[in-house]
Amino acid sequence: MNTKTRGHQVRPTKAEVTTAWERIRSAADTGDLQAAALLVALTENKPFLQLPEALGASR
């Protein structure tokens, strides 16, 4: 039987993503301004910062 070993998983699992969202929400609820800003940025699908054109950012 030919079995391949699975490579390193690059993307997080759904459980990890769910846990991360819960932690961000919890921190925002306790008054963490960075967590609140991150929550807003993620829900609006806008990055915190944009890379300059010289660094290869495409718009």
Secondary structure, DSSP 8 states (H G I E B T S, - for coil): ----------S--HHHHHHHHHHHHHHHHTT-HHHHHHHHHHHTT--S----GGGT---
